[in-house]
Amino acid sequence: MFSGILFRSGFNGYRSFLPFDLIQAFGIDISALSKKENLFLEVYICAHLLFLLYFRCLYLMNDYQFSQLLNHFGLSWDGYRKVRKGVKKRIRRHMHQMGCKTMQEYLAALDQDKEAGSHCELLMTVSVSRFFRDRGLWEILESEILPAIILKNKEAVKCWLAGCACGQEVYSLKIVWDRLGGRNKRLPALEIWATDMNPDYLDKARTGVYHRSSLREAPQALRDIYFESHAKGQFFAVRDTVKKGIFWQVHNLLSDPPATDFQLVFLRNSLLTYYQDELKAPAFEKVVESLDQDGFLIIGAGEKLPSGSRGLLPFAGHPCIFQKEA
Ligand SMILES: C[S@@+](CC[C@H](N)C(=O)[O-])C[C@H]1O[C@@H](n2cnc3c(N)ncnc32)[C@H](O)[C@@H]1O
């Protein structure tokens, strides 16, 4: 029989889910099993295979199905490649809640039920971020970019952090600004627009409490001044002084910018990473329009401007910093 042949020929690919060791521990010689026992083992194997298959269909999603979902929303495979495992898990759970067994059923349901469609879009968002992500950039920001902005804008400076997730980038900017304030007699008023399409992330941002892993790029001296440590150093809470003067707003980057004439826009690891060109290019154009003359645009490490984008010049040879043409 099938399983008997497999065992006798030394096949042990199913070892992981057969009580193989248990059988041997009882001193049973598999090669000496009777026809009946062999049959029992065969049924046992088949039941396991069927269970695995059922489990796979129920809880896992293959890349083809996932790319169908990405295409539905105009999202990019390259952007999601590394993070797809966690996203798939959330989507699979949503499919299950909606009673959808196949991706076709799910996509049709999302089209019919706008609320479910919006919920799914939020499930697709990825909140990975950290304080002072790409440390070198923050050093240039403190030593060159913000001083240049302050020199030109004596009264007020307006910044937009688009796709700010849970606020790590926003508070990093506030900290750098505060440090500049310590060195300057008078800084302009700072207006920060911190936006994200996911309201849950903004709620976390307002709370301002982070796991220590979010601070791994933050220098110790800054941790001591601007954070309060909790739970024996497992969590850090941003101090209230840093939280002031931030305007948190739910906003979708595919719509018009929340305001205009920004002197500084952070657009890192959101629009340029997660969207396909057809959605990315027009939305990016609007972001550039929202910049003031000579305003600065910061993109993520490893991101590129959409092809054909106009009106920006690279700043000091840095691949992630651009300045709007006068
Ligand atoms: C990976 S996080 C990046 C956070 C931060 N900018 C950084 O670089 O550390 C991406 C964020 O972009 C947001 N996002 C994605 N698409 C968006 C859209 N169309 N409009 C607004 N926010 C969006 C997600 O909700 C998520 O919070």
PDBQT file of the ligand as one rigid body, heavy atoms in Angstrom, charges set to zero:
ROOT
HETATM    1  C1  LIG A 401       5.856  52.589   6.571  1.00  0.00    +0.000 C 
HETATM    2  S1  LIG A 401       4.935  53.908   7.273  1.00  0.00    +0.000 S 
HETATM    3  C2  LIG A 401       6.096  55.226   7.103  1.00  0.00    +0.000 C 
HETATM    4  C3  LIG A 401       6.110  56.110   8.317  1.00  0.00    +0.000 C 
HETATM    5  C4  LIG A 401       7.105  57.261   8.244  1.00  0.00    +0.000 C 
HETATM    6  N1  LIG A 401       6.817  58.155   7.165  1.00  0.00    +0.000 N 
HETATM    7  C5  LIG A 401       8.505  56.743   8.109  1.00  0.00    +0.000 C 
HETATM    8  O1  LIG A 401       9.098  56.815   7.034  1.00  0.00    +0.000 OA
HETATM    9  O2  LIG A 401       9.048  56.236   9.105  1.00  0.00    +0.000 OA
HETATM   10  C6  LIG A 401       3.801  54.230   5.931  1.00  0.00    +0.000 C 
HETATM   11  C7  LIG A 401       2.619  55.072   6.360  1.00  0.00    +0.000 C 
HETATM   12  O3  LIG A 401       2.024  55.632   5.190  1.00  0.00    +0.000 OA
HETATM   13  C8  LIG A 401       0.635  55.645   5.389  1.00  0.00    +0.000 C 
HETATM   14  N2  LIG A 401      -0.024  55.693   4.079  1.00  0.00    +0.000 N 
HETATM   15  C9  LIG A 401       0.006  54.781   3.098  1.00  0.00    +0.000 A 
HETATM   16  N3  LIG A 401      -0.746  55.181   2.073  1.00  0.00    +0.000 NA
HETATM   17  C10 LIG A 401      -1.258  56.375   2.413  1.00  0.00    +0.000 A 
HETATM   18  C11 LIG A 401      -2.137  57.294   1.772  1.00  0.00    +0.000 A 
HETATM   19  N4  LIG A 401      -2.645  57.051   0.559  1.00  0.00    +0.000 N 
HETATM   20  N5  LIG A 401      -2.457  58.421   2.414  1.00  0.00    +0.000 NA
HETATM   21  C12 LIG A 401      -1.963  58.682   3.653  1.00  0.00    +0.000 A 
HETATM   22  N6  LIG A 401      -1.162  57.861   4.316  1.00  0.00    +0.000 NA
HETATM   23  C13 LIG A 401      -0.807  56.712   3.703  1.00  0.00    +0.000 A 
HETATM   24  C14 LIG A 401       0.346  54.369   6.141  1.00  0.00    +0.000 C 
HETATM   25  O4  LIG A 401      -0.891  54.430   6.817  1.00  0.00    +0.000 OA
HETATM   26  C15 LIG A 401       1.537  54.302   7.079  1.00  0.00    +0.000 C 
HETATM   27  O5  LIG A 401       1.257  54.884   8.297  1.00  0.00    +0.000 OA
ENDROOT
TORSDOF 0
